Amino acid sequence: MSSLLTNTSAMTALASLTQTQESLSKTENQISTGLRISTAADNAAYWSIATKMKSNVGALGAVSDALSESSSLVSTMTSAINSAITVVQNIKNNLVSASSADADLAKIQTAIASQQASLISIGGSSTFNGVNFLETTGGTVNLVASYDTTNGVSFLSVDTTKTALFDATTGATSGILGANGTNYATASILTLDVSTATAGDIANMLKDVEAAISAMTTAASELGATTTNLSTQQTYISNLSDSLTTGVGSLVDANMNEAATKLAALQVQQQLGIQALSISNSNSQLILKLFQ
Protein backbone atom coordinates (compact mmCIF):
# COMPACT_ATOMS: atom_id res chain seq x y z
CA MET A 1 0.00 0.00 0.00
CA SER A 2 1.26 3.44 -0.94
CA SER A 3 0.21 6.52 1.08
CA LEU A 4 0.88 10.22 0.76
CA LEU A 5 0.30 10.82 4.48
CA THR A 6 2.28 7.97 5.95
CA ASN A 7 5.59 6.95 4.38
CA THR A 8 6.47 3.93 6.48
CA SER A 9 9.65 3.12 4.63
CA ALA A 10 10.91 6.72 5.01
CA MET A 11 10.11 6.66 8.74
CA THR A 12 12.04 3.42 9.14
CA ALA A 13 14.97 4.75 7.15
CA LEU A 14 14.98 7.97 9.18
CA ALA A 15 14.91 6.09 12.51
CA SER A 16 17.79 3.91 11.36
CA LEU A 17 19.76 6.93 10.15
CA THR A 18 19.14 8.78 13.44
CA GLN A 19 20.45 5.81 15.42
CA THR A 20 23.50 5.61 13.18
CA GLN A 21 24.13 9.35 13.62
CA GLU A 22 23.97 9.01 17.42
CA SER A 23 26.42 6.10 17.39
CA LEU A 24 28.68 7.98 14.98
CA SER A 25 28.65 11.07 17.19
CA LYS A 26 29.52 8.98 20.27
CA THR A 27 32.36 7.22 18.46
CA GLU A 28 33.75 10.49 17.11
CA ASN A 29 33.67 11.89 20.66
CA GLN A 30 35.60 8.85 21.93
CA ILE A 31 38.25 9.36 19.26
CA SER A 32 38.56 13.10 19.89
CA THR A 33 38.75 12.77 23.71
CA GLY A 34 40.34 9.34 23.98
CA LEU A 35 37.66 8.48 26.54
CA ARG A 36 34.99 5.82 26.40
CA ILE A 37 33.33 7.38 29.45
CA SER A 38 33.76 11.15 29.62
CA THR A 39 30.62 12.12 31.53
CA ALA A 40 28.32 10.51 34.08
CA ALA A 41 25.73 10.09 31.32
CA ASP A 42 28.01 7.57 29.59
CA ASN A 43 28.16 5.25 32.62
CA ALA A 44 27.35 6.75 36.02
CA ALA A 45 28.94 3.97 38.10
CA TYR A 46 32.26 3.82 36.26
CA TRP A 47 32.44 7.62 35.94
CA SER A 48 31.97 8.00 39.71
CA ILE A 49 34.65 5.42 40.52
CA ALA A 50 37.08 6.93 38.02
CA THR A 51 36.49 10.46 39.34
CA LYS A 52 37.30 9.38 42.91
CA MET A 53 40.40 7.53 41.73
CA LYS A 54 41.56 10.59 39.75
CA SER A 55 41.12 12.67 42.90
CA ASN A 56 43.32 10.23 44.82
CA VAL A 57 45.94 10.34 42.06
CA GLY A 58 45.98 14.13 42.41
CA ALA A 59 46.44 13.87 46.18
CA LEU A 60 49.26 11.35 45.72
CA GLY A 61 50.92 13.78 43.33
CA ALA A 62 50.90 16.37 46.11
CA VAL A 63 52.34 13.74 48.49
CA SER A 64 55.10 12.97 45.97
CA ASP A 65 55.99 16.67 45.79
CA ALA A 66 56.06 16.87 49.60
CA LEU A 67 58.29 13.79 49.80
CA SER A 68 60.73 15.34 47.33
CA GLU A 69 60.86 18.50 49.41
CA SER A 70 61.31 16.48 52.61
CA SER A 71 64.13 14.51 51.02
CA SER A 72 65.90 17.75 50.16
CA LEU A 73 65.32 19.02 53.70
CA VAL A 74 66.76 15.91 55.34
CA SER A 75 69.64 15.83 52.86
CA THR A 76 70.52 19.40 53.82
CA MET A 77 70.48 18.51 57.54
CA THR A 78 72.53 15.37 56.94
CA SER A 79 75.23 17.24 55.04
CA ALA A 80 75.35 19.89 57.76
CA ILE A 81 75.62 17.47 60.67
CA ASN A 82 78.33 15.47 58.86
CA SER A 83 80.27 18.70 58.42
CA ALA A 84 79.74 19.52 62.10
CA ILE A 85 81.05 16.06 63.09
CA THR A 86 84.22 16.75 61.11
CA VAL A 87 84.71 20.08 62.91
CA VAL A 88 84.17 18.51 66.36
CA GLN A 89 86.67 15.81 65.45
CA ASN A 90 89.16 18.61 64.73
CA ILE A 91 88.44 20.06 68.16
CA LYS A 92 89.12 16.62 69.59
CA ASN A 93 92.49 16.57 67.79
CA ASN A 94 93.29 20.00 69.20
CA LEU A 95 92.46 18.82 72.72
CA VAL A 96 94.74 15.82 72.29
CA SER A 97 97.50 18.22 71.23
CA ALA A 98 96.70 20.42 74.22
CA SER A 99 97.27 17.46 76.50
CA SER A 100 101.00 17.63 75.79
CA ALA A 101 103.08 19.19 78.55
CA ASP A 102 104.79 21.63 76.15
CA ALA A 103 101.65 22.54 74.17
CA ASP A 104 101.06 26.20 73.24
CA LEU A 105 97.56 26.44 74.73
CA ALA A 106 96.97 29.98 73.45
CA LYS A 107 97.53 28.99 69.83
CA ILE A 108 95.50 25.83 70.24
CA GLN A 109 92.66 27.87 71.72
CA THR A 110 92.77 30.19 68.69
CA ALA A 111 92.23 27.15 66.45
CA ILE A 112 89.45 25.82 68.70
CA ALA A 113 87.69 29.22 68.75
CA SER A 114 87.71 29.25 64.95
CA GLN A 115 86.19 25.80 64.90
CA GLN A 116 83.56 26.81 67.47
CA ALA A 117 82.59 29.73 65.23
CA SER A 118 82.41 27.31 62.30
CA LEU A 119 80.02 25.05 64.25
CA ILE A 120 77.74 28.00 64.99
CA SER A 121 77.80 28.98 61.32
CA ILE A 122 77.02 25.44 60.17
CA GLY A 123 74.12 25.02 62.57
CA GLY A 124 72.68 28.47 62.00
CA SER A 125 72.82 28.30 58.20
CA SER A 126 71.35 24.80 57.91
CA THR A 127 67.86 26.08 57.14
CA PHE A 128 65.63 24.66 54.43
CA ASN A 129 62.40 26.51 53.73
CA GLY A 130 62.46 27.93 57.25
CA VAL A 131 63.11 24.57 58.95
CA ASN A 132 66.29 23.81 60.90
CA PHE A 133 66.93 20.52 62.71
CA LEU A 134 70.31 21.65 64.12
CA GLU A 135 69.68 25.10 65.56
CA THR A 136 66.48 24.37 67.46
CA THR A 137 64.98 23.90 70.89
CA GLY A 138 63.78 20.47 69.81
CA GLY A 139 60.34 19.09 69.07
CA THR A 140 58.79 16.79 66.50
CA VAL A 141 58.69 17.69 62.81
CA ASN A 142 56.10 15.79 60.77
CA LEU A 143 56.97 15.08 57.14
CA VAL A 144 54.09 14.16 54.80
CA ALA A 145 54.44 10.49 53.85
CA SER A 146 51.16 9.31 52.33
CA TYR A 147 47.43 9.88 51.92
CA ASP A 148 44.35 7.71 51.76
CA THR A 149 40.65 8.53 51.94
CA THR A 150 40.16 6.55 55.17
CA ASN A 151 43.01 7.84 57.33
CA GLY A 152 43.86 11.09 55.57
CA VAL A 153 47.47 12.28 55.61
CA SER A 154 50.11 10.12 57.34
CA PHE A 155 53.54 11.32 58.40
CA LEU A 156 57.15 10.36 59.01
CA SER A 157 58.22 12.07 62.23
CA VAL A 158 61.66 13.46 63.07
CA ASP A 159 62.51 14.14 66.73
CA THR A 160 64.72 17.23 66.46
CA THR A 161 65.60 16.96 70.14
CA LYS A 162 68.03 14.24 69.02
CA THR A 163 69.51 16.34 66.21
CA ALA A 164 69.67 19.74 67.97
CA LEU A 165 73.24 21.02 68.21
CA PHE A 166 72.29 24.20 70.04
CA ASP A 167 69.29 26.44 70.62
CA ALA A 168 70.72 29.83 69.62
CA THR A 169 73.72 31.26 67.83
CA THR A 170 74.74 33.10 70.98
CA GLY A 171 74.34 32.03 74.58
CA ALA A 172 73.39 28.47 73.63
CA THR A 173 72.48 26.43 76.70
CA SER A 174 70.98 23.26 75.24
CA GLY A 175 71.59 20.72 72.52
CA ILE A 176 74.50 18.40 71.82
CA LEU A 177 76.98 21.28 71.53
CA GLY A 178 75.21 24.03 73.47
CA ALA A 179 74.73 22.38 76.87
CA ASN A 180 77.54 22.34 79.41
CA GLY A 181 79.45 19.09 79.53
CA THR A 182 78.85 16.22 81.90
CA ASN A 183 82.54 15.95 82.77
CA TYR A 184 83.69 19.54 82.28
CA ALA A 185 80.60 21.20 83.68
CA THR A 186 81.73 24.81 83.37
CA ALA A 187 81.55 25.00 79.56
CA SER A 188 79.95 23.48 76.47
CA ILE A 189 81.69 22.37 73.29
CA LEU A 190 80.95 25.83 71.91
CA THR A 191 82.47 27.69 74.89
CA LEU A 192 85.32 25.49 76.18
CA ASP A 193 88.65 27.30 76.51
CA VAL A 194 91.98 25.50 76.96
CA SER A 195 94.15 28.60 77.31
CA THR A 196 94.14 28.35 81.13
CA ALA A 197 92.94 24.76 81.50
CA THR A 198 94.65 22.14 83.62
CA ALA A 199 95.51 18.66 82.41
CA GLY A 200 92.47 17.35 84.28
CA ASP A 201 90.24 19.95 82.64
CA ILE A 202 91.45 18.98 79.18
CA ALA A 203 90.92 15.28 79.96
CA ASN A 204 87.29 16.05 80.95
CA MET A 205 86.82 18.21 77.84
CA LEU A 206 87.96 15.27 75.73
CA LYS A 207 85.36 13.03 77.36
CA ASP A 208 82.63 15.55 76.59
CA VAL A 209 83.81 15.91 73.00
CA GLU A 210 83.75 12.11 72.59
CA ALA A 211 80.20 12.08 73.96
CA ALA A 212 79.22 14.86 71.56
CA ILE A 213 80.69 13.01 68.57
CA SER A 214 78.79 9.88 69.62
CA ALA A 215 75.51 11.85 69.95
CA MET A 216 76.05 13.57 66.60
CA THR A 217 76.81 10.24 64.93
CA THR A 218 73.55 8.87 66.34
CA ALA A 219 71.71 11.95 65.03
CA ALA A 220 73.26 11.46 61.58
CA SER A 221 72.14 7.83 61.65
CA GLU A 222 68.59 8.93 62.50
CA LEU A 223 68.61 11.31 59.54
CA GLY A 224 70.03 8.56 57.33
CA ALA A 225 67.20 6.24 58.34
CA THR A 226 64.71 9.00 57.60
CA THR A 227 66.25 9.47 54.14
CA THR A 228 65.85 5.75 53.47
CA ASN A 229 62.23 5.83 54.65
CA LEU A 230 61.47 8.83 52.45
CA SER A 231 63.03 7.13 49.43
CA THR A 232 61.04 3.95 50.07
CA GLN A 233 57.87 5.98 50.46
CA GLN A 234 58.53 7.87 47.24
CA THR A 235 58.84 4.60 45.34
CA TYR A 236 55.65 3.27 46.93
CA ILE A 237 53.68 6.45 46.18
CA SER A 238 54.92 6.45 42.57
CA ASN A 239 53.89 2.82 42.08
CA LEU A 240 50.52 3.40 43.77
CA SER A 241 49.85 6.44 41.61
CA ASP A 242 50.73 4.46 38.48
CA SER A 243 48.39 1.65 39.54
CA LEU A 244 45.50 4.04 40.15
CA THR A 245 46.14 5.80 36.84
CA THR A 246 46.10 2.43 35.07
CA GLY A 247 42.88 1.57 36.89
CA VAL A 248 41.23 4.80 35.77
CA GLY A 249 42.34 4.11 32.22
CA SER A 250 40.84 0.64 32.23
CA LEU A 251 37.52 2.12 33.33
CA VAL A 252 37.15 5.13 31.06
CA ASP A 253 39.74 5.06 28.25
CA ALA A 254 38.55 4.29 24.75
CA ASN A 255 40.00 1.39 22.75
CA MET A 256 41.27 3.46 19.85
CA ASN A 257 41.69 0.50 17.48
CA GLU A 258 38.12 -0.56 18.12
CA ALA A 259 36.83 3.02 17.88
CA ALA A 260 38.60 3.62 14.56
CA THR A 261 37.16 0.42 13.09
CA LYS A 262 33.70 1.28 14.37
CA LEU A 263 33.95 4.79 12.96
CA ALA A 264 34.67 3.47 9.47
CA ALA A 265 31.69 1.07 9.67
CA LEU A 266 29.34 3.78 10.94
CA GLN A 267 30.38 6.16 8.20
CA VAL A 268 29.40 3.51 5.65
CA GLN A 269 26.11 2.93 7.51
CA GLN A 270 25.47 6.67 7.48
CA GLN A 271 25.94 6.84 3.72
CA LEU A 272 23.67 3.86 3.20
CA GLY A 273 21.07 5.34 5.55
CA ILE A 274 21.02 8.61 3.61
CA GLN A 275 20.66 6.60 0.38
CA ALA A 276 17.79 4.55 1.85
CA LEU A 277 16.00 7.67 3.07
CA SER A 278 16.41 9.27 -0.34
CA ILE A 279 14.91 6.19 -2.04
CA SER A 280 12.00 6.10 0.43
CA ASN A 281 11.21 9.76 -0.14
CA SER A 282 11.23 9.24 -3.92
CA ASN A 283 8.13 6.99 -3.61
CA SER A 284 5.91 10.06 -3.41
CA GLN A 285 7.17 11.17 -6.80
CA LEU A 286 6.20 7.77 -8.23
CA ILE A 287 2.62 8.23 -6.98
CA LEU A 288 2.40 11.53 -8.84
CA LYS A 289 3.12 9.74 -12.09
CA LEU A 290 0.00 7.60 -11.60
CA PHE A 291 -2.12 10.76 -12.06
CA GLN A 292 -0.38 11.99 -15.15
matplotlib code that plots the C-alpha trace (Angstrom):
import matplotlib.pyplot as plt

x = [0.0, 1.3, 0.2, 0.9, 0.3, 2.3, 5.6, 6.5, 9.7, 10.9, 10.1, 12.0, 15.0, 15.0, 14.9, 17.8, 19.8, 19.1, 20.4, 23.5, 24.1, 24.0, 26.4, 28.7, 28.7, 29.5, 32.4, 33.8, 33.7, 35.6, 38.2, 38.6, 38.7, 40.3, 37.7, 35.0, 33.3, 33.8, 30.6, 28.3, 25.7, 28.0, 28.2, 27.3, 28.9, 32.3, 32.4, 32.0, 34.7, 37.1, 36.5, 37.3, 40.4, 41.6, 41.1, 43.3, 45.9, 46.0, 46.4, 49.3, 50.9, 50.9, 52.3, 55.1, 56.0, 56.1, 58.3, 60.7, 60.9, 61.3, 64.1, 65.9, 65.3, 66.8, 69.6, 70.5, 70.5, 72.5, 75.2, 75.3, 75.6, 78.3, 80.3, 79.7, 81.1, 84.2, 84.7, 84.2, 86.7, 89.2, 88.4, 89.1, 92.5, 93.3, 92.5, 94.7, 97.5, 96.7, 97.3, 101.0, 103.1, 104.8, 101.7, 101.1, 97.6, 97.0, 97.5, 95.5, 92.7, 92.8, 92.2, 89.4, 87.7, 87.7, 86.2, 83.6, 82.6, 82.4, 80.0, 77.7, 77.8, 77.0, 74.1, 72.7, 72.8, 71.3, 67.9, 65.6, 62.4, 62.5, 63.1, 66.3, 66.9, 70.3, 69.7, 66.5, 65.0, 63.8, 60.3, 58.8, 58.7, 56.1, 57.0, 54.1, 54.4, 51.2, 47.4, 44.3, 40.7, 40.2, 43.0, 43.9, 47.5, 50.1, 53.5, 57.1, 58.2, 61.7, 62.5, 64.7, 65.6, 68.0, 69.5, 69.7, 73.2, 72.3, 69.3, 70.7, 73.7, 74.7, 74.3, 73.4, 72.5, 71.0, 71.6, 74.5, 77.0, 75.2, 74.7, 77.5, 79.5, 78.9, 82.5, 83.7, 80.6, 81.7, 81.5, 80.0, 81.7, 81.0, 82.5, 85.3, 88.6, 92.0, 94.1, 94.1, 92.9, 94.6, 95.5, 92.5, 90.2, 91.5, 90.9, 87.3, 86.8, 88.0, 85.4, 82.6, 83.8, 83.7, 80.2, 79.2, 80.7, 78.8, 75.5, 76.0, 76.8, 73.5, 71.7, 73.3, 72.1, 68.6, 68.6, 70.0, 67.2, 64.7, 66.2, 65.8, 62.2, 61.5, 63.0, 61.0, 57.9, 58.5, 58.8, 55.7, 53.7, 54.9, 53.9, 50.5, 49.8, 50.7, 48.4, 45.5, 46.1, 46.1, 42.9, 41.2, 42.3, 40.8, 37.5, 37.1, 39.7, 38.5, 40.0, 41.3, 41.7, 38.1, 36.8, 38.6, 37.2, 33.7, 34.0, 34.7, 31.7, 29.3, 30.4, 29.4, 26.1, 25.5, 25.9, 23.7, 21.1, 21.0, 20.7, 17.8, 16.0, 16.4, 14.9, 12.0, 11.2, 11.2, 8.1, 5.9, 7.2, 6.2, 2.6, 2.4, 3.1, 0.0, -2.1, -0.4]
y = [0.0, 3.4, 6.5, 10.2, 10.8, 8.0, 7.0, 3.9, 3.1, 6.7, 6.7, 3.4, 4.7, 8.0, 6.1, 3.9, 6.9, 8.8, 5.8, 5.6, 9.3, 9.0, 6.1, 8.0, 11.1, 9.0, 7.2, 10.5, 11.9, 8.9, 9.4, 13.1, 12.8, 9.3, 8.5, 5.8, 7.4, 11.1, 12.1, 10.5, 10.1, 7.6, 5.2, 6.7, 4.0, 3.8, 7.6, 8.0, 5.4, 6.9, 10.5, 9.4, 7.5, 10.6, 12.7, 10.2, 10.3, 14.1, 13.9, 11.3, 13.8, 16.4, 13.7, 13.0, 16.7, 16.9, 13.8, 15.3, 18.5, 16.5, 14.5, 17.8, 19.0, 15.9, 15.8, 19.4, 18.5, 15.4, 17.2, 19.9, 17.5, 15.5, 18.7, 19.5, 16.1, 16.8, 20.1, 18.5, 15.8, 18.6, 20.1, 16.6, 16.6, 20.0, 18.8, 15.8, 18.2, 20.4, 17.5, 17.6, 19.2, 21.6, 22.5, 26.2, 26.4, 30.0, 29.0, 25.8, 27.9, 30.2, 27.1, 25.8, 29.2, 29.3, 25.8, 26.8, 29.7, 27.3, 25.1, 28.0, 29.0, 25.4, 25.0, 28.5, 28.3, 24.8, 26.1, 24.7, 26.5, 27.9, 24.6, 23.8, 20.5, 21.6, 25.1, 24.4, 23.9, 20.5, 19.1, 16.8, 17.7, 15.8, 15.1, 14.2, 10.5, 9.3, 9.9, 7.7, 8.5, 6.6, 7.8, 11.1, 12.3, 10.1, 11.3, 10.4, 12.1, 13.5, 14.1, 17.2, 17.0, 14.2, 16.3, 19.7, 21.0, 24.2, 26.4, 29.8, 31.3, 33.1, 32.0, 28.5, 26.4, 23.3, 20.7, 18.4, 21.3, 24.0, 22.4, 22.3, 19.1, 16.2, 16.0, 19.5, 21.2, 24.8, 25.0, 23.5, 22.4, 25.8, 27.7, 25.5, 27.3, 25.5, 28.6, 28.3, 24.8, 22.1, 18.7, 17.3, 20.0, 19.0, 15.3, 16.1, 18.2, 15.3, 13.0, 15.6, 15.9, 12.1, 12.1, 14.9, 13.0, 9.9, 11.8, 13.6, 10.2, 8.9, 12.0, 11.5, 7.8, 8.9, 11.3, 8.6, 6.2, 9.0, 9.5, 5.7, 5.8, 8.8, 7.1, 4.0, 6.0, 7.9, 4.6, 3.3, 6.5, 6.4, 2.8, 3.4, 6.4, 4.5, 1.6, 4.0, 5.8, 2.4, 1.6, 4.8, 4.1, 0.6, 2.1, 5.1, 5.1, 4.3, 1.4, 3.5, 0.5, -0.6, 3.0, 3.6, 0.4, 1.3, 4.8, 3.5, 1.1, 3.8, 6.2, 3.5, 2.9, 6.7, 6.8, 3.9, 5.3, 8.6, 6.6, 4.5, 7.7, 9.3, 6.2, 6.1, 9.8, 9.2, 7.0, 10.1, 11.2, 7.8, 8.2, 11.5, 9.7, 7.6, 10.8, 12.0]
z = [0.0, -0.9, 1.1, 0.8, 4.5, 6.0, 4.4, 6.5, 4.6, 5.0, 8.7, 9.1, 7.1, 9.2, 12.5, 11.4, 10.1, 13.4, 15.4, 13.2, 13.6, 17.4, 17.4, 15.0, 17.2, 20.3, 18.5, 17.1, 20.7, 21.9, 19.3, 19.9, 23.7, 24.0, 26.5, 26.4, 29.5, 29.6, 31.5, 34.1, 31.3, 29.6, 32.6, 36.0, 38.1, 36.3, 35.9, 39.7, 40.5, 38.0, 39.3, 42.9, 41.7, 39.8, 42.9, 44.8, 42.1, 42.4, 46.2, 45.7, 43.3, 46.1, 48.5, 46.0, 45.8, 49.6, 49.8, 47.3, 49.4, 52.6, 51.0, 50.2, 53.7, 55.3, 52.9, 53.8, 57.5, 56.9, 55.0, 57.8, 60.7, 58.9, 58.4, 62.1, 63.1, 61.1, 62.9, 66.4, 65.5, 64.7, 68.2, 69.6, 67.8, 69.2, 72.7, 72.3, 71.2, 74.2, 76.5, 75.8, 78.5, 76.2, 74.2, 73.2, 74.7, 73.5, 69.8, 70.2, 71.7, 68.7, 66.4, 68.7, 68.7, 65.0, 64.9, 67.5, 65.2, 62.3, 64.2, 65.0, 61.3, 60.2, 62.6, 62.0, 58.2, 57.9, 57.1, 54.4, 53.7, 57.2, 59.0, 60.9, 62.7, 64.1, 65.6, 67.5, 70.9, 69.8, 69.1, 66.5, 62.8, 60.8, 57.1, 54.8, 53.9, 52.3, 51.9, 51.8, 51.9, 55.2, 57.3, 55.6, 55.6, 57.3, 58.4, 59.0, 62.2, 63.1, 66.7, 66.5, 70.1, 69.0, 66.2, 68.0, 68.2, 70.0, 70.6, 69.6, 67.8, 71.0, 74.6, 73.6, 76.7, 75.2, 72.5, 71.8, 71.5, 73.5, 76.9, 79.4, 79.5, 81.9, 82.8, 82.3, 83.7, 83.4, 79.6, 76.5, 73.3, 71.9, 74.9, 76.2, 76.5, 77.0, 77.3, 81.1, 81.5, 83.6, 82.4, 84.3, 82.6, 79.2, 80.0, 80.9, 77.8, 75.7, 77.4, 76.6, 73.0, 72.6, 74.0, 71.6, 68.6, 69.6, 69.9, 66.6, 64.9, 66.3, 65.0, 61.6, 61.7, 62.5, 59.5, 57.3, 58.3, 57.6, 54.1, 53.5, 54.6, 52.5, 49.4, 50.1, 50.5, 47.2, 45.3, 46.9, 46.2, 42.6, 42.1, 43.8, 41.6, 38.5, 39.5, 40.1, 36.8, 35.1, 36.9, 35.8, 32.2, 32.2, 33.3, 31.1, 28.3, 24.8, 22.8, 19.9, 17.5, 18.1, 17.9, 14.6, 13.1, 14.4, 13.0, 9.5, 9.7, 10.9, 8.2, 5.6, 7.5, 7.5, 3.7, 3.2, 5.5, 3.6, 0.4, 1.8, 3.1, -0.3, -2.0, 0.4, -0.1, -3.9, -3.6, -3.4, -6.8, -8.2, -7.0, -8.8, -12.1, -11.6, -12.1, -15.1]

ax = plt.figure().add_subplot(projection="3d")
ax.plot(x, y, z, "-o")
ax.set_aspect("equal")
plt.show()
